[in-house]
Amino acid sequence: MTNKTTIILATLAAIVIVYASLFTDVQTSGNKAYAQQAPYYFPSQQNTTSVTGTATLSVSPDLVNIQLGVDTQAKTAQEAMSENAQTMNATVTAIQNLGITNNETGTNGFTINPVYNQTGPYPPYNEYKNALVGYKVSDTLLIKTTKLGLAGKILDAAVGAGANRVDSVSFLLSPAKQQSVQNDLISQAVLDAQSKAEKALSPLGQKIIGVKAVNLSEFNMPSPVQAYSMAGIPAPEYQMAVQTPILASNQDITTTVNVIFLIGAQ
């Protein structure tokens, strides 16, 4: 081997050693940088329990709705309207004399309909015909008041003034009282859910450490309590019925909440 060949081989070997050294330094630096980074831990699965809480409150209604009306019939629409207006005006006046204001009363419906009588049969085909005999006017009045104690007197006064139809008398909660009751029930239902969870977790050596979610349900509002529905009863007969006092009864309102609790060891 000549001196020239020896020099070339030595040069190549030196180049290889330099590259190997550089590669080792880069890998070492990368390992150090990785080691200096904050370690990442996958979060463990959260332990939870889902509990439904319920709250019920019996409340007395503070609003009464009374729907009554005047039905009149005459040969012409004008006559029927005139008679109806006279009777309804007397009815409203009688109700207002009890202390019911204009803001507590309002027209809830007004209709005029033709009235027919079926006649026949007529030969040769035994046909029936509808003969116009007049017009019927119906005027419906709605009384909405917080004066629950006047319910019976309102009916007496209305019928005494000529009202010949009572559609319904119902007791319900005013919007303000309904909102107040709902707010109270939410708190009670959440506490009920918490109490149930604590009782279930205690024997298992677990406890509540947080809340993940709270889901509210719709409030179970009862239908308005119908005290009377005397539609179509003639006035003389109805006057006997209203002698019985009209009393409001309590209503049960219920709500539920679903709470997802975070749990851990005691």
C-alpha positions as CSV (number, residue, x, y, z in Angstrom):
1,M,0.0,0.0,0.0
2,T,1.4,3.4,-1.1
3,N,1.7,6.4,1.2
4,K,-1.0,8.1,-1.0
5,T,-3.5,5.3,-0.4
6,T,-2.8,5.3,3.3
7,I,-3.5,9.0,3.5
8,I,-6.8,8.6,1.6
9,L,-8.0,5.8,3.9
10,A,-7.0,7.7,7.0
11,T,-8.9,10.8,5.8
12,L,-12.1,8.7,5.1
13,A,-11.8,7.2,8.5
14,A,-11.6,10.6,10.2
15,I,-14.7,11.8,8.3
16,V,-16.7,8.7,9.4
17,I,-15.6,9.3,13.0
18,V,-16.6,13.0,12.9
19,Y,-20.1,12.2,11.5
20,A,-20.6,9.5,14.1
21,S,-19.7,11.9,16.8
22,L,-22.1,14.5,15.5
23,F,-25.0,12.0,15.3
24,T,-24.3,10.9,18.8
25,D,-24.4,14.5,20.1
26,V,-27.7,15.3,18.3
27,Q,-29.3,12.2,19.7
28,T,-28.1,12.9,23.2
29,S,-29.3,16.5,23.0
30,G,-32.7,15.3,21.9
31,N,-33.0,12.9,24.7
32,K,-32.0,15.6,27.2
33,A,-34.6,18.0,25.8
34,Y,-37.3,15.3,26.0
35,A,-36.2,14.5,29.5
36,Q,-36.6,18.2,30.5
37,Q,-40.2,18.5,29.2
38,A,-43.0,18.2,31.8
39,P,-44.2,14.6,31.9
40,Y,-47.8,14.1,30.5
41,Y,-50.2,11.9,32.3
42,F,-53.4,10.7,30.8
43,P,-56.2,11.8,33.1
44,S,-57.9,8.9,35.0
45,Q,-61.5,8.4,34.3
46,Q,-63.7,10.4,36.7
47,N,-65.9,8.4,39.1
48,T,-69.4,9.8,39.1
49,T,-72.9,8.9,40.3
50,S,-76.2,10.1,38.9
51,V,-79.0,10.8,41.3
52,T,-82.5,12.2,40.8
53,G,-84.0,14.5,43.4
54,T,-87.6,15.2,43.8
55,A,-89.5,18.0,45.7
56,T,-93.2,18.5,46.1
57,L,-95.0,21.4,47.6
58,S,-98.7,21.8,48.4
59,V,-99.8,25.4,47.8
60,S,-103.0,27.2,48.0
61,P,-104.1,29.0,44.8
62,D,-104.3,32.7,44.8
63,L,-106.2,33.3,41.5
64,V,-109.7,32.4,40.4
65,N,-111.0,32.3,36.8
66,I,-114.7,32.5,36.2
67,Q,-116.1,32.2,32.7
68,L,-119.7,32.9,32.2
69,G,-122.0,34.2,29.5
70,V,-125.2,35.4,28.1
71,D,-127.0,33.6,25.3
72,T,-130.0,35.3,23.6
73,Q,-132.1,34.4,20.6
74,A,-134.4,36.6,18.5
75,K,-135.9,36.7,15.0
76,T,-133.3,39.1,13.8
77,A,-129.6,39.5,14.6
78,Q,-130.1,43.1,15.7
79,E,-132.8,42.1,18.2
80,A,-130.7,39.3,19.5
81,M,-127.6,41.6,19.9
82,S,-129.6,44.3,21.6
83,E,-131.1,42.0,24.1
84,N,-127.7,40.3,24.7
85,A,-126.0,43.7,25.3
86,Q,-128.6,44.8,27.7
87,T,-128.3,41.6,29.8
88,M,-124.5,41.5,29.7
89,N,-124.2,45.2,30.7
90,A,-126.4,44.4,33.7
91,T,-124.3,41.4,34.5
92,V,-121.0,43.3,34.4
93,T,-122.5,46.1,36.6
94,A,-123.6,43.5,39.2
95,I,-120.2,42.0,39.3
96,Q,-118.4,45.3,39.6
97,N,-120.7,46.3,42.5
98,L,-119.0,43.5,44.4
99,G,-115.6,45.2,44.1
100,I,-114.4,43.6,40.8
101,T,-112.5,46.1,38.7
102,N,-112.4,46.6,34.9
103,N,-108.9,45.1,34.9
104,E,-110.3,41.9,36.3
105,T,-112.9,41.4,33.7
106,G,-112.9,41.1,29.9
107,T,-114.8,39.6,26.9
108,N,-113.5,36.1,26.2
109,G,-115.8,35.4,23.2
110,F,-118.6,36.8,21.1
111,T,-120.5,34.9,18.4
112,I,-123.6,35.4,16.2
113,N,-125.1,32.3,14.6
114,P,-128.2,31.7,12.5
115,V,-130.7,29.3,14.0
116,Y,-132.5,26.8,11.8
117,N,-135.4,24.4,12.3
118,Q,-135.6,21.3,10.2
119,T,-139.0,20.7,8.6
120,G,-140.3,17.8,6.6
121,P,-140.4,15.3,5.3
122,Y,-141.9,16.6,2.1
123,P,-143.2,14.4,-0.7
124,P,-142.4,12.9,-3.0
125,Y,-138.9,12.1,-1.8
126,N,-139.4,12.7,1.9
127,E,-137.0,15.6,1.8
128,Y,-136.1,17.8,4.8
129,K,-135.6,21.5,4.7
130,N,-133.9,23.9,7.0
131,A,-135.9,27.0,7.8
132,L,-134.3,30.1,9.3
133,V,-136.1,30.9,12.5
134,G,-133.8,33.5,14.1
135,Y,-130.3,34.3,15.4
136,K,-128.4,33.4,18.5
137,V,-125.9,35.7,20.1
138,S,-123.4,34.4,22.7
139,D,-121.3,36.8,24.8
140,T,-118.7,35.2,27.1
141,L,-117.2,37.1,30.0
142,L,-114.0,36.2,31.8
143,I,-113.4,37.3,35.4
144,K,-109.9,36.8,36.7
145,T,-109.3,37.9,40.3
146,T,-107.3,37.3,43.4
147,K,-110.5,37.8,45.5
148,L,-111.2,34.1,45.9
149,G,-113.8,34.7,48.6
150,L,-116.0,36.5,46.1
151,A,-116.3,33.5,43.7
152,G,-119.7,32.4,44.9
153,K,-121.1,35.9,45.2
154,I,-119.9,36.7,41.6
155,L,-121.9,33.8,40.3
156,D,-125.0,34.8,42.3
157,A,-124.8,38.4,41.1
158,A,-124.2,37.4,37.5
159,V,-127.1,34.9,37.4
160,G,-129.3,37.3,39.2
161,A,-128.6,40.0,36.5
162,G,-129.5,37.6,33.7
163,A,-126.4,35.5,32.9
164,N,-127.7,32.1,31.7
165,R,-124.4,30.2,31.1
166,V,-121.5,29.4,33.5
167,D,-118.7,27.6,31.6
168,S,-116.2,27.1,34.4
169,V,-114.9,28.3,37.7
170,S,-111.2,27.3,38.2
171,F,-108.5,28.0,40.8
172,L,-104.9,28.4,39.9
173,L,-101.6,30.1,40.8
174,S,-100.7,33.6,39.7
175,P,-97.5,33.9,37.7
176,A,-95.7,35.6,40.6
177,K,-96.6,32.8,43.1
178,Q,-95.8,30.1,40.5
179,Q,-92.3,31.5,40.0
180,S,-91.7,31.7,43.7
181,V,-92.8,28.1,44.3
182,Q,-90.6,26.9,41.4
183,N,-87.5,28.6,42.8
184,D,-88.1,26.9,46.2
185,L,-88.7,23.5,44.7
186,I,-85.4,23.6,42.7
187,S,-83.4,24.1,45.9
188,Q,-85.3,21.4,47.7
189,A,-84.9,18.9,44.8
190,V,-81.1,19.5,44.6
191,L,-80.8,18.9,48.4
192,D,-82.9,15.7,48.1
193,A,-80.5,14.5,45.4
194,Q,-77.5,15.3,47.5
195,S,-79.0,13.5,50.5
196,K,-79.7,10.4,48.5
197,A,-76.2,10.3,47.1
198,E,-74.6,10.7,50.5
199,K,-76.7,7.8,51.9
200,A,-75.8,5.5,49.0
201,L,-72.1,6.4,49.0
202,S,-71.4,6.2,52.8
203,P,-71.5,2.4,53.1
204,L,-69.3,2.1,50.1
205,G,-66.5,4.3,51.6
206,Q,-67.1,7.0,49.0
207,K,-68.1,10.7,49.3
208,I,-69.1,13.6,47.1
209,I,-66.1,15.7,45.9
210,G,-67.8,17.8,43.3
211,V,-70.7,18.3,40.8
212,K,-70.3,17.5,37.1
213,A,-73.8,18.5,35.9
214,V,-77.3,19.5,37.0
215,N,-80.3,18.9,34.7
216,L,-83.6,20.5,35.5
217,S,-86.9,18.9,34.5
218,E,-90.2,20.5,33.7
219,F,-92.5,21.4,36.6
220,N,-95.5,19.3,37.1
221,M,-98.2,21.9,37.3
222,P,-101.7,20.6,38.1
223,S,-104.5,21.5,35.8
224,P,-106.7,24.3,37.2
225,V,-109.1,23.0,39.7
226,Q,-112.6,23.1,38.2
227,A,-115.1,24.1,40.9
228,Y,-118.1,24.4,38.6
229,S,-119.1,23.8,35.1
230,M,-122.8,24.6,34.5
231,A,-122.9,25.4,30.8
232,G,-126.4,25.3,29.5
233,I,-128.2,25.3,32.8
234,P,-131.2,27.6,32.9
235,A,-130.8,30.5,35.4
236,P,-133.6,29.5,37.8
237,E,-132.1,26.1,38.3
238,Y,-128.5,27.4,38.6
239,Q,-129.5,29.9,41.3
240,M,-130.2,26.9,43.5
241,A,-126.7,25.4,42.8
242,V,-124.7,28.6,43.7
243,Q,-126.0,28.6,47.3
244,T,-123.2,26.1,48.0
245,P,-120.0,28.0,48.8
246,I,-117.2,27.7,46.3
247,L,-114.0,26.8,48.1
248,A,-110.4,26.6,46.7
249,S,-108.3,23.5,47.5
250,N,-104.5,23.2,47.7
251,Q,-102.6,22.1,44.6
252,D,-99.5,19.9,44.6
253,I,-96.6,21.0,42.5
254,T,-93.7,18.7,41.8
255,T,-90.3,19.0,40.2
256,T,-87.3,16.8,39.7
257,V,-83.6,17.4,39.1
258,N,-80.9,15.1,38.0
259,V,-77.5,15.7,39.5
260,I,-74.2,14.0,38.4
261,F,-71.8,14.0,41.4
262,L,-68.1,13.5,41.3
263,I,-67.2,10.9,43.9
264,G,-64.0,9.8,45.6
265,A,-62.7,7.8,48.6
266,Q,-63.5,9.0,52.1
